[in-house]
Amino acid sequence: MKYIRKLSVSTFQYLYYFTFCHEECPDDFHIVTNFPRRTLPCEPTEETPEPITFEQSGLGKNEMLFVQDNEA
């Protein structure tokens, strides 16, 4: 249970890097939810070097996330 709590305070930055390291990951992508469809703010930027946490995002326990190729 402690492990789950630590994940909830982790930022989306870790999800972004985890996805980006996958060999089949597109160079330009977003991570999105299915329903309701929304783009998650995962990529670190100058304005937000530390994106929001999983807890702050409002994601539920059973969410399915998709990698959207922006160049497709």
Summary of the structure (lengths in Angstrom):
residues: 72
radius of gyration: 12.5
end to end distance: 39.2
largest distance: 39.4
contacts: 149
relative contact order: 0.28
helix: 28%
strand: 19%
